[in-house]
Protein backbone atom coordinates (compact mmCIF):
# COMPACT_ATOMS: atom_id res chain seq x y z
CA UNK A 1 0.00 0.00 0.00
CA UNK A 2 1.42 3.40 -1.02
CA UNK A 3 2.32 5.70 1.85
CA UNK A 4 0.77 9.21 1.78
CA UNK A 5 3.11 12.01 0.82
CA UNK A 6 4.28 14.37 3.57
CA UNK A 7 2.38 17.66 3.76
CA UNK A 8 5.31 19.73 2.45
CA UNK A 9 5.95 17.36 -0.46
CA UNK A 10 2.23 17.31 -1.35
CA UNK A 11 2.08 21.10 -1.20
CA UNK A 12 5.14 21.39 -3.45
CA UNK A 13 3.59 18.94 -5.90
CA UNK A 14 0.35 20.97 -6.02
CA UNK A 15 2.27 24.19 -6.75
CA UNK A 16 4.42 22.65 -9.48
CA UNK A 17 2.06 23.61 -12.39
CA UNK A 18 2.02 27.21 -11.14
CA UNK A 19 5.81 27.31 -11.05
CA UNK A 20 5.95 25.96 -14.61
CA UNK A 21 3.45 28.58 -15.80
CA UNK A 22 5.34 31.33 -13.98
CA UNK A 23 8.65 30.22 -15.49
CA UNK A 24 7.22 30.26 -19.05
CA UNK A 25 5.72 33.71 -18.49
CA UNK A 26 9.00 34.96 -16.99
CA UNK A 27 11.02 33.69 -19.96
CA UNK A 28 8.52 35.35 -22.31
CA UNK A 29 8.93 38.69 -20.55
CA UNK A 30 12.71 38.45 -20.75
CA UNK A 31 12.52 37.49 -24.42
CA UNK A 32 10.04 40.19 -25.44
CA UNK A 33 11.73 42.96 -23.46
CA UNK A 34 15.20 42.27 -24.82
CA UNK A 35 15.98 44.26 -27.92
CA UNK A 36 17.32 42.51 -31.02
CA UNK A 37 20.33 44.79 -30.68
CA UNK A 38 21.35 42.33 -27.97
CA UNK A 39 20.99 39.37 -30.30
CA UNK A 40 22.96 36.92 -28.16
CA UNK A 41 20.80 37.54 -25.06
CA UNK A 42 17.69 37.49 -27.23
CA UNK A 43 18.50 34.01 -28.55
CA UNK A 44 19.55 32.73 -25.11
CA UNK A 45 16.20 33.77 -23.62
CA UNK A 46 14.46 32.12 -26.56
CA UNK A 47 16.20 28.78 -25.78
CA UNK A 48 15.18 28.98 -22.12
CA UNK A 49 11.71 27.73 -23.13
CA UNK A 50 13.17 24.23 -23.37
CA UNK A 51 13.80 24.14 -19.61
CA UNK A 52 10.12 24.24 -18.46
CA UNK A 53 9.13 21.98 -21.40
CA UNK A 54 11.65 19.31 -20.40
CA UNK A 55 10.79 19.66 -16.72
CA UNK A 56 7.04 19.36 -17.41
CA UNK A 57 7.63 16.30 -19.59
CA UNK A 58 9.80 14.67 -16.93
CA UNK A 59 7.29 15.43 -14.17
CA UNK A 60 4.02 14.63 -15.96
CA UNK A 61 5.04 12.50 -18.93
CA UNK A 62 3.87 12.98 -22.49
CA UNK A 63 0.84 15.08 -21.53
CA UNK A 64 2.97 17.45 -19.48
CA UNK A 65 5.50 17.88 -22.27
CA UNK A 66 2.80 18.57 -24.86
CA UNK A 67 0.98 21.02 -22.59
CA UNK A 68 4.17 23.01 -21.93
CA UNK A 69 5.04 22.99 -25.64
CA UNK A 70 1.55 24.22 -26.61
CA UNK A 71 1.63 26.97 -23.99
CA UNK A 72 5.12 28.10 -25.04
CA UNK A 73 4.05 28.16 -28.71
CA UNK A 74 0.88 30.17 -28.01
CA UNK A 75 2.81 32.72 -26.00
CA UNK A 76 5.46 32.80 -28.75
CA UNK A 77 2.94 33.49 -31.57
CA UNK A 78 2.89 37.32 -31.15
CA UNK A 79 6.65 37.31 -31.65
CA UNK A 80 6.21 35.27 -34.84
CA UNK A 81 3.55 37.65 -36.14
CA UNK A 82 5.77 40.63 -35.36
CA UNK A 83 8.58 39.29 -37.58
CA UNK A 84 6.44 37.65 -40.29
CA UNK A 85 7.79 40.08 -42.92
CA UNK A 86 11.30 38.68 -42.44
CA UNK A 87 10.85 35.35 -44.25
CA UNK A 88 14.15 33.76 -43.27
CA UNK A 89 13.80 34.72 -39.60
CA UNK A 90 10.15 33.61 -39.53
CA UNK A 91 10.99 30.15 -40.93
CA UNK A 92 13.71 29.81 -38.30
CA UNK A 93 11.22 30.72 -35.55
CA UNK A 94 8.60 28.28 -36.87
CA UNK A 95 11.23 25.57 -36.79
CA UNK A 96 11.93 26.57 -33.17
CA UNK A 97 8.29 26.00 -32.20
CA UNK A 98 8.35 22.61 -33.92
CA UNK A 99 11.35 21.73 -31.78
CA UNK A 100 9.30 22.67 -28.71
CA UNK A 101 6.93 19.81 -29.55
CA UNK A 102 9.71 17.40 -30.53
CA UNK A 103 11.54 17.95 -27.24
CA UNK A 104 8.30 17.75 -25.24
CA UNK A 105 7.17 14.51 -26.92
CA UNK A 106 10.54 12.73 -26.80
CA UNK A 107 11.24 13.73 -23.21
CA UNK A 108 7.68 12.81 -22.19
CA UNK A 109 7.92 9.36 -23.77
CA UNK A 110 11.30 8.66 -22.15
CA UNK A 111 10.12 9.95 -18.77
CA UNK A 112 6.94 7.84 -18.97
CA UNK A 113 8.95 4.74 -19.77
CA UNK A 114 11.34 5.47 -16.87
CA UNK A 115 8.41 5.97 -14.47
CA UNK A 116 6.80 2.69 -15.58
CA UNK A 117 10.09 0.87 -15.07
CA UNK A 118 10.51 2.43 -11.64
CA UNK A 119 6.99 1.40 -10.61
CA UNK A 120 7.65 -2.10 -11.89
CA UNK A 121 10.89 -2.32 -9.89
CA UNK A 122 9.14 -0.99 -6.78
CA UNK A 123 6.35 -3.55 -7.18
CA UNK A 124 8.88 -6.33 -7.69
CA UNK A 125 10.82 -5.22 -4.61
CA UNK A 126 7.62 -5.15 -2.55
CA UNK A 127 6.69 -8.64 -3.75
CA UNK A 128 10.17 -9.95 -2.94
CA UNK A 129 10.03 -8.36 0.52
CA UNK A 130 6.62 -9.93 1.12
CA UNK A 131 7.89 -13.33 -0.04
CA UNK A 132 10.96 -12.99 2.18
CA UNK A 133 8.85 -12.09 5.21
CA UNK A 134 6.53 -15.03 4.55
CA UNK A 135 9.48 -17.39 4.09
CA UNK A 136 11.11 -16.14 7.27
CA UNK A 137 7.85 -16.62 9.18
CA UNK A 138 7.54 -20.14 7.80
CA UNK A 139 11.11 -21.01 8.77
CA UNK A 140 10.52 -19.64 12.29
CA UNK A 141 7.38 -21.74 12.56
CA UNK A 142 9.26 -24.87 11.42
CA UNK A 143 12.10 -24.27 13.87
CA UNK A 144 9.63 -23.74 16.68
CA UNK A 145 7.73 -26.90 15.72
CA UNK A 146 11.01 -28.85 15.72
CA UNK A 147 11.85 -27.58 19.22
CA UNK A 148 8.37 -28.53 20.34
CA UNK A 149 8.75 -32.06 18.97
CA UNK A 150 12.12 -32.58 20.64
CA UNK A 151 10.93 -31.23 23.96
CA UNK A 152 7.73 -33.26 23.69
CA UNK A 153 9.63 -36.53 23.46
CA UNK A 154 11.73 -35.64 26.50
CA UNK A 155 8.68 -34.42 28.44
CA UNK A 156 6.79 -37.68 27.83
CA UNK A 157 9.61 -39.68 29.39
CA UNK A 158 9.87 -37.32 32.39
CA UNK A 159 6.13 -37.33 33.01
CA UNK A 160 6.02 -41.11 33.07
CA UNK A 161 8.77 -41.23 35.72
CA UNK A 162 7.20 -38.50 37.90
CA UNK A 163 3.55 -39.50 37.98
CA UNK A 164 4.07 -42.81 39.78
CA UNK A 165 5.98 -41.27 42.76
CA UNK A 166 3.38 -38.48 42.96
CA UNK A 167 0.61 -41.05 43.23
CA UNK A 168 2.49 -42.86 45.98
CA UNK A 169 3.04 -39.61 47.93
CA UNK A 170 -0.63 -38.69 47.67
CA UNK A 171 -1.70 -42.18 48.78
CA UNK A 172 0.64 -42.06 51.77
CA UNK A 173 -0.67 -38.62 52.79
CA UNK A 174 -4.28 -39.80 52.60
CA UNK A 175 -3.39 -42.90 54.67
CA UNK A 176 -1.79 -40.73 57.34
CA UNK A 177 -4.86 -38.49 57.41
CA UNK A 178 -6.93 -41.42 58.64
CA UNK A 179 -4.48 -41.89 61.51
CA UNK A 180 -3.64 -38.31 62.49
CA UNK A 181 -6.60 -36.40 63.99
CA UNK A 182 -7.61 -33.21 62.19
CA UNK A 183 -7.09 -31.18 65.35
CA UNK A 184 -3.51 -32.39 65.68
CA UNK A 185 -0.94 -29.62 65.21
CA UNK A 186 0.88 -31.57 62.47
CA UNK A 187 -2.24 -32.38 60.45
CA UNK A 188 -1.75 -29.16 58.45
CA UNK A 189 1.47 -30.57 57.01
CA UNK A 190 -0.51 -33.40 55.42
CA UNK A 191 -2.79 -30.80 53.85
CA UNK A 192 0.25 -28.95 52.48
CA UNK A 193 1.62 -32.21 51.06
CA UNK A 194 -1.67 -32.93 49.27
CA UNK A 195 -1.88 -29.37 47.89
CA UNK A 196 1.67 -29.49 46.56
CA UNK A 197 1.05 -32.92 45.06
CA UNK A 198 -2.00 -31.47 43.27
CA UNK A 199 0.07 -28.55 42.00
CA UNK A 200 2.82 -30.85 40.75
CA UNK A 201 0.23 -33.11 39.15
CA UNK A 202 -1.16 -30.07 37.33
CA UNK A 203 2.34 -29.21 36.06
CA UNK A 204 2.89 -32.81 34.97
CA UNK A 205 -0.46 -32.75 33.16
CA UNK A 206 0.68 -29.62 31.28
CA UNK A 207 3.84 -31.44 30.27
CA UNK A 208 1.82 -34.43 29.10
CA UNK A 209 -0.61 -32.26 27.10
CA UNK A 210 2.36 -30.59 25.49
CA UNK A 211 4.22 -33.82 24.83
CA UNK A 212 1.34 -35.88 23.44
CA UNK A 213 -1.59 -33.73 22.36
CA UNK A 214 -4.33 -35.72 20.73
CA UNK A 215 -5.01 -35.21 17.05
CA UNK A 216 -7.83 -32.74 16.42
CA UNK A 217 -11.24 -34.02 15.38
CA UNK A 218 -12.08 -31.58 12.61
CA UNK A 219 -15.80 -30.89 12.36
CA UNK A 220 -17.65 -27.96 10.76
CA UNK A 221 -18.15 -25.47 13.58
CA UNK A 222 -19.57 -21.91 13.69
CA UNK A 223 -16.90 -19.60 15.16
CA UNK A 224 -19.37 -17.61 17.27
CA UNK A 225 -20.32 -20.71 19.28
CA UNK A 226 -16.72 -21.21 20.41
CA UNK A 227 -16.33 -17.55 21.34
CA UNK A 228 -19.64 -17.47 23.25
CA UNK A 229 -18.73 -20.63 25.19
CA UNK A 230 -15.29 -19.35 26.17
CA UNK A 231 -16.64 -15.94 27.21
CA UNK A 232 -19.13 -17.66 29.54
CA UNK A 233 -16.30 -19.67 31.10
CA UNK A 234 -14.15 -16.58 31.69
CA UNK A 235 -16.96 -14.18 32.61
CA UNK A 236 -16.75 -14.65 36.38
CA UNK A 237 -12.97 -14.23 36.52
CA UNK A 238 -13.20 -11.15 34.29
CA UNK A 239 -15.80 -9.57 36.59
CA UNK A 240 -13.62 -10.22 39.64
CA UNK A 241 -10.70 -8.52 37.88
CA UNK A 242 -12.93 -5.63 36.71
CA UNK A 243 -12.24 -6.47 33.07
CA UNK A 244 -14.93 -5.74 30.49
CA UNK A 245 -15.15 -8.32 27.70
CA UNK A 246 -16.29 -7.10 24.27
CA UNK A 247 -16.90 -9.43 21.33
CA UNK A 248 -16.94 -8.39 17.66
CA UNK A 249 -17.95 -11.28 15.43
CA UNK A 250 -18.51 -10.55 11.75
CA UNK A 251 -21.84 -11.58 10.31
CA UNK A 252 -22.24 -14.59 8.01
CA UNK A 253 -18.93 -16.21 8.95
CA UNK A 254 -18.63 -19.64 7.34
CA UNK A 255 -18.36 -22.84 9.33
CA UNK A 256 -14.75 -23.81 10.04
CA UNK A 257 -13.43 -27.36 10.22
CA UNK A 258 -11.81 -27.53 13.63
CA UNK A 259 -11.75 -29.30 16.97
CA UNK A 260 -14.09 -27.21 19.12
CA UNK A 261 -12.67 -28.37 22.47
CA UNK A 262 -9.06 -27.73 21.48
CA UNK A 263 -9.88 -24.30 20.07
CA UNK A 264 -11.80 -23.46 23.27
CA UNK A 265 -8.70 -24.45 25.22
CA UNK A 266 -6.55 -22.13 23.09
CA UNK A 267 -8.92 -19.15 23.36
CA UNK A 268 -9.52 -19.66 27.08
CA UNK A 269 -5.76 -19.71 27.68
CA UNK A 270 -5.36 -16.43 25.77
CA UNK A 271 -8.28 -14.78 27.55
CA UNK A 272 -7.11 -15.78 31.04
CA UNK A 273 -3.60 -14.55 30.23
CA UNK A 274 -5.06 -11.24 29.05
CA UNK A 275 -7.12 -10.87 32.24
CA UNK A 276 -4.04 -11.52 34.38
CA UNK A 277 -2.19 -8.85 32.37
CA UNK A 278 -4.73 -6.24 33.58
CA UNK A 279 -4.57 -6.41 37.41
CA UNK A 280 -6.15 -2.95 37.69
CA UNK A 281 -8.97 -3.74 35.30
CA UNK A 282 -9.35 -2.86 31.66
CA UNK A 283 -10.98 -3.94 28.45
CA UNK A 284 -10.65 -7.23 26.59
CA UNK A 285 -11.80 -7.46 22.98
CA UNK A 286 -12.37 -10.73 21.14
CA UNK A 287 -12.96 -10.45 17.41
CA UNK A 288 -13.59 -12.85 14.54
CA UNK A 289 -13.55 -11.90 10.89
CA UNK A 290 -12.83 -13.42 7.50
CA UNK A 291 -10.13 -12.17 5.17
CA UNK A 292 -9.99 -14.02 1.88
CA UNK A 293 -9.85 -17.74 2.80
CA UNK A 294 -8.63 -17.22 6.36
CA UNK A 295 -10.54 -16.91 9.64
CA UNK A 296 -8.84 -14.43 11.96
CA UNK A 297 -9.52 -14.71 15.69
CA UNK A 298 -7.97 -11.93 17.77
CA UNK A 299 -7.69 -11.36 21.52
CA UNK A 300 -6.70 -7.79 22.42
CA UNK A 301 -6.19 -6.37 25.92
CA UNK A 302 -5.40 -2.94 27.35
CA UNK A 303 -2.62 -4.09 29.67
CA UNK A 304 1.04 -3.08 29.64
CA UNK A 305 1.79 -5.10 26.54
CA UNK A 306 4.51 -7.65 25.88
CA UNK A 307 8.20 -6.85 25.88
CA UNK A 308 9.45 -7.05 22.24
CA UNK A 309 12.31 -9.36 23.25
CA UNK A 310 9.80 -11.74 24.86
CA UNK A 311 7.26 -11.44 22.05
CA UNK A 312 9.62 -13.01 19.52
CA UNK A 313 9.86 -16.26 21.54
CA UNK A 314 6.53 -16.09 23.35
CA UNK A 315 5.30 -19.43 22.01
CA UNK A 316 8.49 -21.29 22.86
CA UNK A 317 8.31 -23.72 25.81
CA UNK A 318 9.04 -22.31 29.29
CA UNK A 319 8.78 -18.68 28.14
CA UNK A 320 6.41 -16.79 30.43
CA UNK A 321 5.86 -13.32 31.85
CA UNK A 322 4.16 -14.67 34.99
CA UNK A 323 5.81 -15.10 38.37
CA UNK A 324 4.15 -18.52 38.64
CA UNK A 325 3.59 -20.90 35.77
CA UNK A 326 5.34 -23.43 33.58
CA UNK A 327 5.45 -21.34 30.41
CA UNK A 328 3.75 -24.18 28.52
CA UNK A 329 0.28 -22.66 28.07
CA UNK A 330 1.12 -20.65 24.95
CA UNK A 331 3.40 -23.40 23.65
CA UNK A 332 0.45 -25.82 23.84
CA UNK A 333 -1.77 -23.23 22.16
CA UNK A 334 0.80 -22.89 19.37
CA UNK A 335 0.92 -26.64 18.86
CA UNK A 336 -2.88 -26.98 18.77
CA UNK A 337 -3.25 -24.13 16.27
CA UNK A 338 -0.47 -25.63 14.13
CA UNK A 339 -2.25 -29.00 14.13
CA UNK A 340 -5.25 -27.17 12.66
CA UNK A 341 -3.04 -25.91 9.82
CA UNK A 342 -3.15 -22.39 11.21
CA UNK A 343 -0.83 -19.80 12.70
CA UNK A 344 -0.77 -17.86 15.98
CA UNK A 345 1.14 -14.61 16.38
CA UNK A 346 1.71 -11.99 19.07
CA UNK A 347 1.44 -8.44 17.72
CA UNK A 348 2.20 -5.15 19.43
CA UNK A 349 -1.04 -3.27 20.13
CA UNK A 350 -1.43 0.12 18.43
CA UNK A 351 -2.47 1.82 21.67
CA UNK A 352 -0.44 -0.35 24.03
CA UNK A 353 -1.61 -3.66 25.34
CA UNK A 354 -1.14 -7.00 23.59
CA UNK A 355 -2.78 -8.56 20.57
CA UNK A 356 -2.72 -12.30 19.90
CA UNK A 357 -4.09 -13.32 16.50
CA UNK A 358 -5.03 -16.82 15.35
CA UNK A 359 -5.31 -17.47 11.61
CA UNK A 360 -7.15 -20.62 10.52
CA UNK A 361 -7.58 -21.70 6.88
CA UNK A 362 -11.14 -21.99 5.59
CA UNK A 363 -10.36 -24.27 2.66
CA UNK A 364 -9.51 -27.39 4.66
Buried (B, 14 or more C-beta within 10 A) or exposed (E): EEEEEEEEEEEEEEEBBEEBBEBBEEBBEBBBEBEEEEEEBBEEBBEBBBBBBBBBBBBBBBEBBBBBBBBBBEBBEEBBEEBEEEEEEBEEBEEBBEBBBEBBBBBBBBBBEEBEEEEEEEEEEEEEEEEEEEEEEEEEBEEBEEBBEEBBEEBBEEBEEBBEEBEEBBEEBEEBBEEBEEEEEEEEEBEEBBEBBEEBBEBBEBBBBBBEBEEBEBEEBBBBEBBBBBBEBBEEEBEEBEBEBEBEBBEEBEEBBBBBBBBBBBBBBBBBBBBBBBEEEBBBBBBBBBEEEBBBBBBBBBBBBBEEEEBEBBBBBEBBBEEEBBBBBBBBBBBBBBBBBBBBBBEEBEEEBBBBBBBBBBEE
